[in-house]
Amino acid sequence: MIVPMKKVFLVVLEKERREALKSLRKLGVVHVEEVQGNSEELAALRESSAKVEKAVSILSEIKLPKKSAPAQKPLSREDTLALASKVISLAEEKKTCRDHMTADSVENERFTLWGGVVPSDFAYLAEKNVYLTMYEIPADKYGTIGADVKTILVNSDKSQARFLVVSDKQPAAGERPEGLPAEAYQVVMPHCSTEELAKSIAANASRMEAIDKELASDTSYIDALKSCSKLVSSDTEFENLYSGMGREVKRELLQIQMLQKRLWHGFQDMFLLKIFQSCRLLQSRNSGLLLRVIRPMTTMFLLNSKTISLSV
């Protein structure tokens, strides 16, 4: 049976606001309208909630044999949040390793048919005024290279010929020997030796394997992460409501402040009038006496006005 709901407004004191919300949540008899909260604590809770959910998603994608699946273990909320950050960090590191390994593999594959390439060797020869530039050309076009172009054939197969152009002057960027056919294209030097590329590929592959093992062991905390996610979501909802509650402006305080200003100006005007009247009465007397009279009156006024403003 569906019972129509009634709309009510609840007014609580500022100091009892949080406890009142907790009591209402525990009572479970009201449905709160959606509000948009805003606070530092709310932002932190939302960030924690997103981290935990992402960690659960990462670990849930790991497929393990049923027999080797680890037993679920409990974990405190603080440790669970730390685990979520670690899982996300490991997943990001694995992605970085994969990207580096892919780039290095593509780079290394370019020089598979060249053999080992060491950029530092090319740099050493350049110091001796021997400049080598790598080129490739269709095998049937290698014989068309001009006689004035000094070349060293590295190797050749049915489709491509790989060779070095030798020069005693450093060629400018994009510069090509005049006798070089258009079919020849320059091979860009790798950023490191092919041996270093192979080591980097192996290192990244090894690190990825270690990360996979560590993430697999962390699957024993999936249930703890899911439980933490529910708690954080509940706290986020509560904090959103708490920080989004409407607050009544303290009009009485504003009125008191305005009254203080009016009283101050009123007493100030009255006091200045008294001073003016006193000055006229004492015009014929000694000016030193006038100062001695005015100064004590001013001090008394300031003290009294301050006392009045505090007591209002």
C-alpha positions as CSV (number, residue, x, y, z in Angstrom):
1,M,0.0,0.0,0.0
2,I,1.4,3.4,-1.1
3,V,0.9,6.1,1.5
4,P,1.2,9.7,0.4
5,M,4.2,11.5,2.0
6,K,3.9,14.8,3.8
7,K,6.4,17.6,3.5
8,V,7.8,18.9,6.7
9,F,10.5,21.5,7.6
10,L,12.8,20.7,10.5
11,V,14.5,23.6,12.3
12,V,17.5,22.8,14.6
13,L,20.2,24.8,16.3
14,E,23.5,25.2,14.6
15,K,25.4,23.4,17.4
16,E,23.0,20.4,17.2
17,R,22.8,20.2,13.4
18,R,25.2,17.2,12.9
19,E,23.7,15.2,15.8
20,A,20.2,15.9,14.6
21,L,21.0,14.6,11.1
22,K,22.5,11.4,12.6
23,S,19.4,10.8,14.7
24,L,17.1,11.3,11.7
25,R,19.2,8.9,9.6
26,K,19.1,6.3,12.4
27,L,15.4,6.8,12.8
28,G,14.8,6.3,9.0
29,V,11.3,7.9,8.8
30,V,12.0,10.9,6.5
31,H,13.2,11.2,3.0
32,V,15.4,14.3,2.5
33,E,15.1,16.3,-0.7
34,E,18.2,16.4,-2.8
35,V,20.6,19.2,-2.0
36,Q,24.0,20.3,-3.3
37,G,26.5,20.5,-0.5
38,N,30.0,22.1,-0.6
39,S,32.8,21.7,1.9
40,E,36.4,20.5,2.1
41,E,35.3,17.4,3.9
42,L,32.8,16.6,1.2
43,A,35.4,17.0,-1.5
44,A,37.8,14.7,0.4
45,L,35.0,12.0,0.8
46,R,34.1,12.2,-2.9
47,E,37.8,11.7,-3.8
48,S,38.1,8.7,-1.4
49,S,34.9,7.2,-2.8
50,A,36.2,7.5,-6.4
51,K,39.5,5.9,-5.4
52,V,37.9,2.9,-3.8
53,E,35.5,2.3,-6.7
54,K,38.4,2.5,-9.1
55,A,40.5,0.1,-7.1
56,V,37.6,-2.4,-7.0
57,S,37.2,-2.1,-10.8
58,I,40.9,-2.7,-11.3
59,L,41.1,-5.8,-9.1
60,S,37.8,-7.2,-10.4
61,E,39.3,-7.3,-13.9
62,I,42.0,-9.7,-12.7
63,K,40.9,-13.3,-13.7
64,L,42.4,-16.0,-11.4
65,P,41.7,-19.7,-11.4
66,K,39.1,-20.6,-8.8
67,K,41.5,-22.9,-7.0
68,S,44.2,-20.2,-6.7
69,A,41.8,-17.4,-5.8
70,P,43.0,-16.0,-2.4
71,A,40.6,-16.0,0.6
72,Q,39.1,-12.6,1.5
73,K,40.6,-10.7,4.4
74,P,39.3,-7.9,6.6
75,L,40.9,-4.5,6.6
76,S,40.4,-1.3,8.5
77,R,38.9,1.7,6.8
78,E,42.2,3.6,7.0
79,D,44.2,0.7,5.6
80,T,41.6,0.1,2.9
81,L,41.9,3.7,1.6
82,A,45.7,3.3,1.6
83,L,45.3,0.0,-0.3
84,A,43.0,1.7,-2.9
85,S,45.7,4.4,-3.5
86,K,48.4,1.7,-3.9
87,V,46.3,-0.3,-6.4
88,I,45.6,2.7,-8.5
89,S,49.3,3.7,-8.4
90,L,50.4,0.1,-9.5
91,A,47.9,0.1,-12.3
92,E,49.2,3.5,-13.6
93,E,52.8,2.3,-13.3
94,K,51.9,-0.8,-15.3
95,K,50.4,1.3,-18.0
96,T,53.5,3.5,-18.1
97,C,55.7,0.4,-18.4
98,R,53.5,-1.0,-21.2
99,D,53.7,2.3,-23.1
100,H,57.5,2.5,-22.7
101,M,57.9,-1.2,-23.7
102,T,55.7,-0.7,-26.8
103,A,57.7,2.4,-27.9
104,D,61.0,0.7,-27.3
105,S,59.8,-2.4,-29.2
106,V,58.8,-0.4,-32.2
107,E,62.1,1.5,-32.1
108,N,64.1,-1.7,-31.8
109,E,62.2,-3.4,-34.6
110,R,63.3,-0.6,-37.0
111,F,66.9,-1.8,-36.6
112,T,66.4,-5.5,-36.5
113,L,67.8,-5.9,-40.0
114,W,70.6,-3.4,-39.4
115,G,72.1,-5.3,-36.5
116,G,73.4,-3.5,-33.5
117,V,73.3,0.3,-33.7
118,V,75.2,2.3,-31.2
119,P,74.7,6.1,-31.5
120,S,77.8,6.8,-29.4
121,D,80.0,5.1,-32.0
122,F,78.6,7.4,-34.7
123,A,79.4,10.4,-32.4
124,Y,82.9,9.1,-31.9
125,L,83.6,8.9,-35.6
126,A,82.1,12.4,-36.0
127,E,84.7,13.7,-33.7
128,K,87.3,12.3,-36.2
129,N,85.5,14.1,-39.0
130,V,83.9,10.9,-40.3
131,Y,80.2,11.4,-40.6
132,L,78.0,8.4,-41.3
133,T,74.3,8.6,-42.2
134,M,72.0,5.6,-42.4
135,Y,69.9,5.1,-45.5
136,E,67.6,2.5,-47.0
137,I,66.6,2.1,-50.7
138,P,64.9,-0.5,-52.8
139,A,67.4,-3.2,-53.6
140,D,67.1,-2.8,-57.4
141,K,67.8,1.0,-57.0
142,Y,71.1,0.7,-55.1
143,G,73.1,0.5,-58.3
144,T,71.7,3.8,-59.4
145,I,73.5,5.8,-56.7
146,G,75.9,8.3,-58.2
147,A,79.6,7.5,-58.2
148,D,80.4,10.7,-56.3
149,V,78.4,9.5,-53.3
150,K,80.6,7.4,-50.9
151,T,78.5,4.5,-49.5
152,I,79.1,1.4,-47.4
153,L,76.6,-1.4,-48.0
154,V,75.5,-2.9,-44.7
155,N,73.3,-5.7,-46.0
156,S,70.6,-6.3,-48.6
157,D,67.7,-8.6,-49.2
158,K,65.1,-9.0,-52.0
159,S,63.3,-5.8,-51.2
160,Q,65.6,-3.4,-49.4
161,A,69.3,-2.4,-49.3
162,R,70.7,-0.8,-46.1
163,F,73.8,1.4,-46.5
164,L,75.8,4.2,-44.9
165,V,76.7,7.5,-46.6
166,V,80.2,8.6,-45.7
167,S,81.1,12.3,-45.6
168,D,84.0,14.4,-44.2
169,K,81.6,17.3,-43.5
170,Q,78.6,17.2,-41.2
171,P,75.5,17.4,-43.4
172,A,72.9,20.0,-42.5
173,A,69.4,19.0,-41.3
174,G,67.6,17.5,-44.3
175,E,70.6,17.8,-46.6
176,R,71.0,14.9,-49.1
177,P,73.9,14.1,-51.4
178,E,73.2,15.2,-55.0
179,G,73.8,11.8,-56.5
180,L,71.4,10.0,-54.2
181,P,68.2,8.7,-55.9
182,A,64.8,10.0,-54.6
183,E,63.9,6.5,-53.6
184,A,66.5,6.5,-50.9
185,Y,65.3,7.6,-47.5
186,Q,67.3,8.4,-44.3
187,V,66.9,6.2,-41.3
188,V,66.6,8.3,-38.1
189,M,69.2,7.5,-35.4
190,P,67.7,5.8,-32.3
191,H,67.8,7.7,-29.0
192,C,69.9,4.9,-27.5
193,S,71.7,1.8,-28.6
194,T,69.7,-1.2,-29.7
195,E,71.2,-3.2,-26.8
196,E,69.9,-0.6,-24.3
197,L,66.5,-0.8,-26.0
198,A,66.4,-4.5,-25.5
199,K,67.4,-4.2,-21.8
200,S,64.7,-1.5,-21.3
201,I,62.1,-3.8,-22.9
202,A,63.1,-6.7,-20.7
203,A,63.1,-4.5,-17.5
204,N,59.6,-3.1,-18.2
205,A,58.3,-6.6,-19.0
206,S,59.8,-7.9,-15.7
207,R,58.2,-5.0,-13.7
208,M,54.8,-5.6,-15.3
209,E,55.0,-9.2,-14.2
210,A,55.8,-8.2,-10.7
211,I,52.9,-5.7,-10.6
212,D,50.5,-8.4,-11.9
213,K,51.6,-10.7,-9.0
214,E,51.1,-7.9,-6.4
215,L,47.7,-6.9,-7.8
216,A,46.7,-10.6,-7.8
217,S,47.5,-10.9,-4.1
218,D,45.5,-7.7,-3.4
219,T,42.3,-9.4,-4.8
220,S,42.0,-10.9,-1.3
221,Y,40.8,-7.4,-0.2
222,I,38.0,-6.9,-2.8
223,D,35.3,-7.5,-0.2
224,A,37.0,-5.1,2.2
225,L,37.1,-2.5,-0.5
226,K,33.5,-2.9,-1.4
227,S,32.5,-2.6,2.3
228,C,34.6,0.5,2.6
229,S,33.0,1.9,-0.6
230,K,29.5,1.6,1.0
231,L,30.7,3.4,4.2
232,V,32.3,6.2,2.3
233,S,29.3,6.6,0.1
234,S,27.1,6.8,3.2
235,D,29.4,9.4,4.7
236,T,29.5,11.3,1.5
237,E,25.7,11.5,1.3
238,F,25.6,12.6,5.0
239,E,28.2,15.3,4.5
240,N,26.5,16.5,1.3
241,L,23.3,16.9,3.3
242,Y,25.0,18.5,6.2
243,S,26.9,21.1,4.2
244,G,23.9,21.7,1.9
245,M,21.4,22.5,4.7
246,G,19.9,25.9,4.5
247,R,20.9,28.3,7.3
248,E,18.9,31.3,8.6
249,V,20.9,34.5,8.7
250,K,21.3,35.8,12.3
251,R,19.2,38.9,11.8
252,E,19.4,39.8,15.5
253,L,23.1,40.0,15.3
254,L,22.9,42.3,12.3
255,Q,20.4,44.5,14.1
256,I,22.6,44.7,17.2
257,Q,25.6,45.8,15.0
258,M,23.5,48.4,13.3
259,L,22.3,49.7,16.7
260,Q,25.9,49.9,17.9
261,K,26.8,52.1,15.0
262,R,23.8,54.4,15.5
263,L,24.6,54.7,19.2
264,W,28.2,55.4,18.5
265,H,27.4,58.2,16.0
266,G,24.7,59.6,18.3
267,F,27.0,59.7,21.3
268,Q,29.7,61.2,19.2
269,D,27.5,64.0,17.9
270,M,26.2,64.7,21.4
271,F,29.8,64.8,22.8
272,L,31.1,67.1,20.1
273,L,28.2,69.5,20.8
274,K,29.1,69.5,24.5
275,I,32.7,70.2,23.7
276,F,31.7,73.1,21.4
277,Q,29.5,74.6,24.1
278,S,32.3,74.2,26.7
279,C,34.8,75.9,24.4
280,R,32.5,78.9,24.0
281,L,32.2,79.2,27.8
282,L,36.0,79.0,28.2
283,Q,37.0,81.2,25.4
284,S,38.1,84.0,27.7
285,R,40.2,81.7,29.9
286,N,43.6,80.2,29.6
287,S,44.1,77.8,26.7
288,G,46.1,75.4,28.9
289,L,43.2,75.1,31.2
290,L,41.0,74.4,28.1
291,L,43.2,71.5,27.1
292,R,43.2,70.1,30.6
293,V,39.4,70.2,30.6
294,I,38.9,68.8,27.1
295,R,41.3,65.8,27.4
296,P,39.7,64.2,30.5
297,M,36.3,64.6,28.9
298,T,37.5,62.9,25.7
299,T,39.0,59.9,27.6
300,M,35.8,59.5,29.6
301,F,33.7,59.5,26.4
302,L,35.9,56.9,24.7
303,L,35.8,54.6,27.7
304,N,32.1,55.0,28.2
305,S,31.3,54.6,24.5
306,K,33.4,51.4,24.4
307,T,31.6,50.1,27.4
308,I,28.2,50.9,25.9
309,S,29.0,49.2,22.6
310,L,30.1,46.1,24.4
311,S,27.1,45.9,26.6
312,V,24.5,46.3,23.8
